[in-house]
Amino acid sequence: MKISAFSDKILYLRLQDKDKEAFIKAYDLYLDSIYRFIFFKVGNREEAEDLTSSVFLKAWDYIQTNKIKEFKTLKSLLYKIARNAVIDHYRKQSKRQEISLDQVEEAVDIIDEKFDYAYYDIEQRNFQDY
């Protein structure tokens, strides 16, 4: 659904007054375009859905803290938040290291913090009587 610049401005002014109904309308109007923007950046449906949700949650936070006045239009606010969400997503992803268990060449001991190692001989890999 396409929204005119005038309708966007009216919606934007209503949001400045923290109108919940205006936010619901903005969500309905911009959900598909924000999702599409994010999906083409991340290429994964589930991640795009999660990021899209976070965009609207952050937008509501901006509205509640009166930071919305820093933007000229509602559309610019939503796309700015979406763009930053994608950037943050890739930053977090670059710090995360994934290792497949198939790629591990040597045995790996997994330590269970709830396990009582007092009776377990790690070298022999069996229980000892103490």
Steps between C-alpha positions, in 0.01 A plus 500: 500500500640837397470800727505859384744752646205687651361188670847413626535847650162479675589157635836636610334788687261259671796287606666804655197510728564130584181382331490118519248471218732701275782260583283201409414668170868577437585138575240378251615747235875449527537138611537350153742759366722490811498119496590495129782751554647288781445167324698611196785604731517184715357235265341293776127502570517435874773758560312754288183442702687541829676815383175646367336446837791668673473798263140565603581449868783752475273738310246480782781570748600807297140616511472449876824690572411787263802429279263479204525877461857456373363358172308678224279208398384173645640316201848644559485396866403141416759458225774652716420253779481213248835592348663515843340167598654333194841651577477382862393156380812462285723635778368238742526231236865581425588460870326165525712203403319188389674165497344189359554185705587325173800733462646420841790259453576425865278402789359788697415470869181678585493613859169480679497744790232297679701176486692394812856441381620396848426137416597507135852430375535718192816322378345153523151624404331297771370530855728438797404387849628743764 
